[in-house]
């Protein structure tokens, strides 16, 4: 038994003590000090690569527009008003505003809005549209130089009826897809406060700014029109009727004055009839006009209660900030990366040597 126990060898421990680990780190650190020149060169090479990357970067101009949506509601009554005074919301303005904001987030990037803005002129001094500008700075038009149907594509001179060719329609649809997917961003800043941010990031400063501003403006017009279309039509109808009655009332007033007979001879009393009829017609028209005006004012109040308010808080201004990384930041990051890669290379070499 004793001989057997003597022949049993204890397994060697693979664990490394803390002291041994510190010794290995110190040894490796001393080894790195002997390679300071190579590490310095690696850092310089990394910095030069970073400098090259900086100049290869495309500019990134971001234009952002932040606005708040205040949704009005004619409903709610006295109970909702009393509850809101104590900080409670029973289906009133706040819930309506949040739901309306979600709708607006869907309206802004819609095809109807974006394509209309893309077909707008860049400025008053040029016939170039935003769609043409997009094809220019993305170099899409340049890549189509050898394609006969696409080489001279432009949207600057559309027919008076606005009807585009099949090629123009296809290209515009492709631009719309790229803009919505890559360039245009729409999201809540704070949903509870109904604060919405619309941003456009592109390589062209004018495109970013103008697309952002015009998309917000067109969405604002469309949203208000959708929300108040019925009420506005009712106001317009009543306004037209009121104007017509007002003109008729003025005409009857002149007729009544003309038929007014002073010092009537008893023999000619029938002449008074025409004057009385004119006065009666004037009174009837005046009564109808008063009722129409009352309804018109009521409709205007209802329209004002239903009209949402979109208040712009921040809008883009020239010059836009270029969002690409600064040259110093890029150089430092690439220098450190170069040193790290060289250290990793040395470490792998040492591991292979002692294994």
KAGIZI-V454832 format. One record per residue. N is the residue number from 1. RES is the residue in one letter. PSI is psi in radians with two decimals (* if undefined). D_CENTER is the distance of its C-alpha to the mean C-alpha in Angstrom with 1 decimal. Layout:
N&RES&PSI&D_CENTER, N&RES&PSI&D_CENTER
//
This chain:
1&X&-0.68&87.3, 2&X&-0.70&87.3, 3&X&-0.67&87.2, 4&X&-0.75&84.3, 5&X&-0.57&82.4, 6&X&-0.53&83.1, 7&X&-0.22&81.7, 8&X&2.13&78.4, 9&X&2.33&75.8, 10&X&2.40&72.9, 11&X&2.42&69.4, 12&X&2.46&67.9, 13&X&2.29&64.9, 14&X&-0.05&61.6, 15&X&2.50&60.0, 16&X&2.24&59.4, 17&X&2.84&60.3, 18&X&-0.66&58.0, 19&X&-0.77&60.5, 20&X&-0.67&60.5, 21&X&-0.76&56.7, 22&X&-0.66&56.8, 23&X&-0.73&59.5, 24&X&-0.67&57.6, 25&X&-0.73&54.5, 26&X&-0.71&56.8, 27&X&-0.77&58.4, 28&X&-0.65&55.1, 29&X&-0.74&53.9, 30&X&-0.64&57.2, 31&X&-0.71&56.7, 32&X&-0.60&53.2, 33&X&-0.57&54.8, 34&X&-0.26&57.1, 35&X&0.42&54.0, 36&X&-0.62&52.3, 37&X&-0.76&52.5, 38&X&-0.70&50.9, 39&X&-0.69&48.1, 40&X&-0.76&47.5, 41&X&-0.70&47.4, 42&X&-0.70&44.9, 43&X&-0.72&42.7, 44&X&-0.78&43.0, 45&X&-0.75&42.2, 46&X&-0.73&39.1, 47&X&-0.70&38.0, 48&X&-0.68&38.6, 49&X&-0.68&36.6, 50&X&-0.68&33.7, 51&X&-0.72&34.1, 52&X&-0.70&33.9, 53&X&-0.64&30.8, 54&X&-0.79&29.1, 55&X&-0.29&29.9, 56&X&-0.30&28.8, 57&X&2.48&25.3, 58&X&2.50&22.6, 59&X&2.59&20.5, 60&X&1.73&17.1, 61&X&2.07&15.0, 62&X&2.13&11.8, 63&X&2.23&9.6, 64&X&2.43&7.5, 65&X&2.15&6.7, 66&X&2.30&8.1, 67&X&2.78&9.3, 68&X&2.40&12.0, 69&X&2.13&12.9, 70&X&1.90&16.6, 71&X&2.16&18.1, 72&X&2.69&21.5, 73&X&2.32&24.4, 74&X&-0.27&27.8, 75&X&-3.05&29.4, 76&X&-0.79&30.8, 77&X&-3.00&34.0, 78&X&-0.58&36.1, 79&X&-0.76&36.1, 80&X&-0.69&32.3, 81&X&-0.71&32.6, 82&X&-0.71&35.6, 83&X&-0.69&33.9, 84&X&-0.48&30.8, 85&X&-0.36&33.2, 86&X&0.14&34.4, 87&X&0.23&31.0, 88&X&2.59&31.0, 89&X&2.01&28.5, 90&X&0.93&30.2, 91&X&0.45&27.4, 92&X&-2.36&26.2, 93&X&-0.68&23.0, 94&X&-0.86&21.6, 95&X&-0.70&21.8, 96&X&-0.66&20.5, 97&X&-0.77&17.4, 98&X&-0.75&16.6, 99&X&-0.71&17.2, 100&X&-0.66&15.1, 101&X&-0.69&12.1, 102&X&-0.69&12.7, 103&X&-0.73&12.9, 104&X&-0.62&9.7, 105&X&-0.48&8.0, 106&X&-0.52&10.2, 107&X&-0.71&9.7, 108&X&-0.87&6.1, 109&X&0.26&7.4, 110&X&2.72&10.8, 111&X&-0.68&13.3, 112&X&-0.77&14.1, 113&X&-0.93&10.8, 114&X&-0.76&10.2, 115&X&-0.63&13.9, 116&X&-0.71&14.4, 117&X&-0.70&12.1, 118&X&-0.51&14.0, 119&X&-0.02&17.2, 120&X&2.66&16.6, 121&X&2.55&18.9, 122&X&-0.84&18.0, 123&X&3.10&20.0, 124&X&-0.25&23.1, 125&X&-0.02&25.6, 126&X&2.63&24.7, 127&X&-0.08&24.6, 128&X&2.33&22.4, 129&X&2.95&19.2, 130&X&-0.54&16.0, 131&X&-0.75&17.4, 132&X&-0.71&20.6, 133&X&-0.68&19.2, 134&X&-0.81&17.5, 135&X&-0.53&21.0, 136&X&-0.92&22.6, 137&X&-0.34&21.0, 138&X&-0.09&20.9, 139&X&0.35&24.5, 140&X&-0.75&24.2, 141&X&-0.65&26.1, 142&X&-0.65&28.7, 143&X&-0.30&29.2, 144&X&0.20&30.0, 145&X&-0.57&32.7, 146&X&0.00&35.5, 147&X&1.98&34.0, 148&X&-0.72&35.4, 149&X&-0.40&32.9, 150&X&-0.23&29.8, 151&X&-0.67&31.3, 152&X&0.40&30.7, 153&X&2.34&27.5, 154&X&2.86&25.3, 155&X&0.28&23.2, 156&X&-0.52&24.4, 157&X&1.21&27.3, 158&X&2.66&26.4, 159&X&2.83&29.1, 160&X&-0.58&29.1, 161&X&-0.05&28.4, 162&X&0.11&25.3, 163&X&2.15&26.9, 164&X&2.77&26.2, 165&X&2.96&28.7, 166&X&-0.68&28.6, 167&X&-0.80&27.8, 168&X&-0.74&25.0, 169&X&-0.71&23.4, 170&X&-0.75&23.9, 171&X&-0.75&22.4, 172&X&-0.69&19.3, 173&X&-0.66&18.9, 174&X&-0.72&19.5, 175&X&-0.77&16.9, 176&X&-0.80&14.3, 177&X&-0.75&15.4, 178&X&-0.74&15.3, 179&X&-0.84&11.8, 180&X&-0.65&10.4, 181&X&-0.66&13.0, 182&X&-0.62&13.1, 183&X&-0.62&10.6, 184&X&2.29&7.0, 185&X&2.30&6.2, 186&X&2.18&4.8, 187&X&2.90&7.8, 188&X&2.47&10.1, 189&X&-0.90&11.6, 190&X&1.97&14.6, 191&X&-0.69&14.9, 192&X&-0.54&18.1, 193&X&0.06&16.8, 194&X&0.74&13.8, 195&X&2.09&11.5, 196&X&2.47&7.9, 197&X&2.24&5.9, 198&X&2.25&2.6, 199&X&2.64&5.3, 200&X&2.22&7.5, 201&X&2.13&11.2, 202&X&3.08&14.0, 203&X&-0.15&17.6, 204&X&2.19&17.0, 205&X&-0.78&16.0, 206&X&-0.76&15.6, 207&X&-0.78&13.4, 208&X&-0.84&10.9, 209&X&-0.89&10.9, 210&X&-0.68&11.3, 211&X&-0.72&8.8, 212&X&-0.91&5.9, 213&X&-0.78&8.0, 214&X&-0.60&9.1, 215&X&-0.77&6.4, 216&X&-0.76&5.6, 217&X&-0.79&9.4, 218&X&-0.69&10.4, 219&X&-0.67&8.7, 220&X&-0.81&10.5, 221&X&-0.82&13.6, 222&X&-0.74&13.8, 223&X&-0.78&13.4, 224&X&-0.68&16.0, 225&X&-0.75&18.2, 226&X&-0.69&18.3, 227&X&-0.54&19.2, 228&X&0.20&21.8, 229&X&-0.87&23.0, 230&X&-0.79&26.5, 231&X&-0.69&27.1, 232&X&-0.68&26.2, 233&X&-0.67&28.5, 234&X&-0.72&31.2, 235&X&-0.76&30.9, 236&X&-0.71&31.1, 237&X&-0.79&34.2, 238&X&-0.62&35.9, 239&X&-0.71&35.2, 240&X&-0.73&36.8, 241&X&-0.70&39.7, 242&X&-0.72&40.2, 243&X&-0.70&40.2, 244&X&-0.77&42.8, 245&X&-0.63&44.9, 246&X&-0.74&44.8, 247&X&-0.72&46.0, 248&X&-0.67&48.7, 249&X&-0.72&49.8, 250&X&-0.73&50.3, 251&X&-0.74&52.3, 252&X&-0.57&54.5, 253&X&-0.74&55.1, 254&X&-0.69&56.5, 255&X&-0.73&58.6, 256&X&-0.67&59.9, 257&X&-0.65&61.0, 258&X&-0.58&62.7, 259&X&-0.02&64.7, 260&X&2.17&65.7, 261&X&2.14&69.6, 262&X&2.46&71.4, 263&X&1.03&75.2, 264&X&2.33&75.4, 265&X&2.27&78.9, 266&X&-0.49&80.0, 267&X&-0.45&80.9, 268&X&0.54&77.3, 269&X&-0.56&75.5, 270&X&-0.35&73.6, 271&X&-0.34&71.6, 272&X&-0.43&69.9, 273&X&-0.79&68.3, 274&X&-0.67&65.8, 275&X&-0.71&64.7, 276&X&-0.68&64.4, 277&X&-0.73&62.3, 278&X&-0.74&59.9, 279&X&-0.69&59.6, 280&X&-0.78&59.1, 281&X&-0.68&56.3, 282&X&-0.73&54.7, 283&X&-0.74&54.8, 284&X&-0.81&53.4, 285&X&-0.70&50.5, 286&X&-0.67&49.9, 287&X&-0.79&49.8, 288&X&-0.73&47.4, 289&X&-0.71&45.2, 290&X&-0.71&45.1, 291&X&-0.74&44.0, 292&X&-0.73&41.3, 293&X&-0.63&40.0, 294&X&-0.80&40.1, 295&X&-0.64&38.0, 296&X&-0.78&35.6, 297&X&-0.67&35.1, 298&X&-0.74&34.6, 299&X&-0.65&32.0, 300&X&-0.68&30.1, 301&X&-0.77&30.2, 302&X&-0.70&29.0, 303&X&-0.75&26.1, 304&X&-0.57&25.1, 305&X&-0.47&25.4, 306&X&-0.20&23.1, 307&X&2.02&20.4, 308&X&2.63&17.3, 309&X&2.15&16.2, 310&X&1.86&12.7, 311&X&2.07&13.5, 312&X&2.20&11.5, 313&X&-0.82&12.9, 314&X&2.39&11.8, 315&X&2.69&10.7, 316&X&2.52&11.5, 317&X&2.54&15.2, 318&X&2.51&17.6, 319&X&2.54&19.0, 320&X&2.63&16.3, 321&X&2.31&17.9, 322&X&2.07&19.2, 323&X&0.05&18.4, 324&X&2.73&21.5, 325&X&2.56&24.4, 326&X&2.67&27.0, 327&X&-0.66&30.4, 328&X&-0.75&32.4, 329&X&-0.81&30.4, 330&X&-0.77&30.6, 331&X&-0.77&34.3, 332&X&-0.78&35.2, 333&X&-0.78&33.5, 334&X&-0.58&35.2, 335&X&-0.85&38.5, 336&X&-0.66&38.6, 337&X&-0.69&37.7, 338&X&-0.76&40.6, 339&X&-0.77&43.0, 340&X&-0.74&42.0, 341&X&-0.70&42.5, 342&X&-0.69&45.9, 343&X&-0.73&47.0, 344&X&-0.69&46.0, 345&X&-0.76&48.1, 346&X&-0.71&51.0, 347&X&-0.76&50.8, 348&X&-0.67&50.9, 349&X&-0.73&53.9, 350&X&-0.69&55.8, 351&X&-0.76&55.2, 352&X&-0.59&56.6, 353&X&-0.71&59.5, 354&X&-0.04&60.7, 355&X&*&60.1
//
